[in-house]
Amino acid sequence: MILYEKKHKETGKAYAYRVLKDNIMSLDLKPGELLSESDLSEKLNISRTPIREVLMRLKNEHLIEVKPQSGTYVSLIDRSLINEAIFMRSILEKEVLREACNGFSEELFMELEKNLFAQKLVSDKDGKELEFHNLDKKFHKLIFLGCEKINIWESIMNISTHYNRMRLLSEMKSNKIQIINQHEQMLDIIKNKKFDDIEDYINIHIVSPAKEWEILINENEELRGFFK
């Protein structure tokens, strides 16, 4: 588990939540990994009571699983939750893309271009998979921000925890050029107001990868143990 510096005025419980959730989402704490309250208390330097409260919060977010007479584990990646996130994203991003085609600020479009350039810089670098993944998420977030729908993006992120862990696993194992090419296509759709391309684009970028993920899981014995 990777520990971070505590933020100014951050409570112990808030710090523990941030560290644990970030480690789960970055896969530094792997799906199915056993968690010990006493060990976490020692590592994070806070008492077991707030640790227990944080674990319950993460349980409510489907990131922690408590098994009676067994222990507390990082939740396995749930295919049904992935499918719900894909359903949500495919519908909402389709509509946001339509709004972006109707009008998008030049300043934020430049931010999208900068983000895409940064994706290209790290795409083929070993150990930069998490950085690429975070740039990918920020790219989509900028589109929602540009359409004044940032709260909708945050709602998508709340339901996409299992989806994003799967996406990160995929980005660790596959060529990221395909994702970059699709992001370039998204910029082209917005810039040139290609409304007719939106439906097919969403299917290619958000819906279709799920089929490729199943192939990836089946071909990697290590990954199969991360799913239920």
matplotlib code that plots the C-alpha trace (Angstrom):
import matplotlib.pyplot as plt

x = [0.0, 1.3, 1.1, 0.7, 1.5, -1.4, -3.1, -3.3, -6.1, -7.1, -8.6, -7.2, -10.4, -10.4, -6.7, -7.4, -10.3, -8.3, -5.3, -7.3, -9.7, -6.8, -4.8, -7.9, -8.6, -4.9, -4.8, -1.9, -4.4, -5.5, -9.0, -9.4, -6.5, -7.0, -7.1, -6.2, -7.6, -4.6, -2.2, -4.0, -4.1, -0.4, 0.5, -1.8, -1.1, -4.7, -6.8, -8.9, -12.3, -11.9, -10.3, -13.4, -15.7, -13.7, -13.9, -17.7, -17.9, -15.8, -18.1, -21.1, -19.3, -18.8, -15.0, -14.7, -16.2, -16.6, -16.8, -18.0, -15.5, -13.0, -12.0, -12.2, -11.1, -10.8, -13.8, -13.4, -14.4, -18.0, -19.0, -22.6, -21.3, -19.1, -22.2, -24.2, -21.4, -21.2, -24.9, -24.8, -21.7, -23.0, -26.2, -24.9, -21.7, -23.7, -25.9, -22.9, -21.1, -24.2, -24.1, -20.4, -21.0, -23.6, -21.0, -17.7, -15.4, -12.2, -10.2, -11.4, -10.9, -7.3, -7.1, -8.4, -5.7, -3.0, -4.4, -4.3, -0.7, 0.2, -1.5, 0.8, 3.9, 3.3, 1.4, 4.4, 6.3, 6.7, 5.3, 3.1, -0.1, -1.8, -0.8, -2.3, -5.4, -5.8, -5.3, -7.9, -10.5, -9.5, -10.1, -13.7, -14.2, -13.2, -15.9, -18.5, -17.0, -17.2, -20.9, -21.5, -22.3, -19.5, -21.9, -23.1, -19.5, -19.0, -22.1, -20.7, -17.4, -19.3, -20.9, -17.8, -15.3, -15.4, -15.5, -12.4, -10.5, -11.2, -10.2, -6.9, -6.2, -6.9, -4.6, -1.8, -2.1, -2.9, -1.8, -3.0, -2.7, -6.2, -7.6, -5.6, -6.9, -10.5, -9.9, -8.6, -11.9, -13.8, -12.0, -12.8, -16.5, -16.7, -14.6, -16.5, -19.9, -20.2, -23.5, -24.0, -20.8, -21.7, -23.7, -21.1, -18.3, -19.9, -20.4, -16.7, -15.2, -17.4, -19.6, -17.4, -14.3, -16.3, -16.1, -12.3, -12.0, -13.6, -11.0, -8.2, -9.5, -9.9, -6.3, -4.7, -4.9, -3.8, -6.6, -9.3, -8.8, -9.7, -13.3, -16.6]
y = [0.0, 3.4, 6.1, 9.8, 12.9, 14.1, 17.3, 20.4, 20.1, 16.7, 14.5, 11.1, 9.4, 11.5, 10.7, 7.0, 7.0, 8.8, 6.5, 3.3, 4.3, 5.6, 2.4, 0.3, 2.3, 2.3, -1.5, -1.2, -3.0, -5.8, -7.2, -10.0, -8.7, -9.3, -6.1, -6.1, -3.4, -3.5, -3.4, -0.5, 1.3, 1.0, 2.0, 5.0, 6.0, 6.3, 4.3, 1.3, 3.0, 5.4, 2.6, 0.5, 3.5, 4.0, 0.3, 0.4, 3.5, 1.7, -1.4, 0.8, 1.9, -1.8, -1.5, -3.6, -7.0, -8.2, -12.0, -13.3, -15.5, -14.8, -11.2, -7.9, -8.0, -5.6, -6.4, -8.5, -6.6, -7.2, -7.6, -6.5, -3.1, -2.7, -3.2, -0.6, 1.9, 1.2, 1.7, 5.0, 6.4, 5.4, 7.3, 10.4, 10.8, 10.6, 13.5, 15.5, 15.0, 16.4, 19.5, 19.9, 19.9, 22.7, 24.8, 24.3, 26.9, 27.4, 27.5, 24.1, 22.7, 23.7, 21.9, 18.8, 19.1, 19.5, 16.5, 14.4, 15.5, 14.4, 11.0, 10.5, 11.3, 8.6, 6.0, 3.9, 4.4, 1.6, 2.4, 5.2, 3.2, 5.0, 8.4, 7.6, 6.3, 9.5, 11.6, 9.5, 10.2, 13.9, 14.1, 12.9, 15.1, 18.2, 17.5, 17.4, 20.5, 22.3, 21.5, 22.6, 19.0, 18.4, 17.1, 14.5, 13.4, 13.0, 10.8, 8.7, 8.4, 7.2, 4.3, 3.6, 2.3, -1.3, -0.1, 2.1, -0.7, -2.9, -0.1, 0.4, -3.4, -3.2, -0.3, -2.1, -5.1, -3.5, -1.0, 2.5, 3.9, 2.7, 4.8, 7.9, 7.5, 7.4, 10.5, 12.2, 11.2, 12.7, 16.0, 15.9, 15.2, 18.3, 20.6, 19.8, 19.2, 15.7, 14.8, 11.8, 10.1, 10.3, 7.1, 4.9, 6.6, 5.9, 2.2, 1.9, 3.8, 2.8, -0.2, -2.4, -2.6, -4.8, -7.7, -7.2, -7.2, -10.6, -12.0, -10.3, -11.9, -15.3, -15.2, -14.1, -16.5, -13.9, -11.5, -14.2, -14.2, -10.5, -11.0, -12.5]
z = [0.0, -0.9, 1.8, 0.9, 2.8, 5.0, 3.7, 5.8, 8.3, 7.0, 9.7, 10.4, 9.1, 5.9, 5.3, 5.8, 3.4, 0.8, 1.1, 1.1, -1.8, -3.9, -3.4, -4.3, -7.4, -8.5, -7.9, -5.4, -3.1, -5.4, -5.7, -3.2, -1.0, 2.8, 4.9, 8.6, 10.9, 13.2, 10.3, 8.7, 12.1, 12.5, 8.9, 8.9, 12.5, 13.5, 16.0, 14.9, 15.4, 12.5, 10.4, 11.0, 10.0, 6.8, 6.0, 6.4, 4.1, 1.5, 1.9, 1.1, -2.0, -3.0, -2.7, 0.5, 1.3, 4.8, 5.1, 8.5, 10.3, 7.5, 7.3, 5.3, 1.7, -1.2, -3.3, -6.4, -9.6, -10.2, -13.9, -13.2, -11.7, -14.8, -17.0, -15.0, -15.4, -19.2, -19.5, -17.6, -19.4, -22.9, -22.4, -20.6, -22.7, -25.9, -24.8, -23.5, -26.8, -28.6, -26.3, -26.9, -30.6, -30.1, -28.3, -26.5, -25.1, -27.0, -23.8, -22.6, -26.1, -25.8, -22.5, -24.2, -26.8, -24.1, -22.2, -25.4, -26.0, -22.5, -23.1, -26.1, -24.1, -21.5, -23.5, -24.3, -21.0, -18.5, -15.1, -16.5, -16.8, -13.8, -15.1, -18.5, -16.8, -14.8, -18.0, -19.7, -16.9, -16.9, -20.7, -20.3, -17.2, -19.3, -21.7, -19.0, -17.5, -20.8, -21.0, -17.4, -16.3, -13.8, -11.1, -13.6, -14.2, -10.4, -10.3, -13.1, -11.2, -8.1, -9.9, -12.0, -9.4, -10.7, -14.3, -13.7, -12.1, -15.1, -17.5, -15.6, -15.8, -19.5, -20.0, -18.2, -20.5, -23.9, -26.5, -25.5, -29.0, -29.8, -26.9, -28.1, -31.6, -30.3, -28.2, -31.3, -33.0, -30.1, -30.6, -34.3, -33.5, -31.2, -33.4, -36.7, -35.1, -36.4, -34.8, -37.0, -35.8, -32.1, -31.8, -33.5, -31.5, -28.2, -29.1, -30.2, -27.2, -24.3, -25.1, -27.3, -25.1, -22.6, -25.2, -25.4, -21.6, -21.4, -23.9, -21.8, -18.6, -20.1, -21.5, -18.2, -15.3, -12.8, -13.8, -13.5, -9.8, -9.6, -10.7, -9.5]

ax = plt.figure().add_subplot(projection="3d")
ax.plot(x, y, z, "-o")
ax.set_aspect("equal")
plt.show()
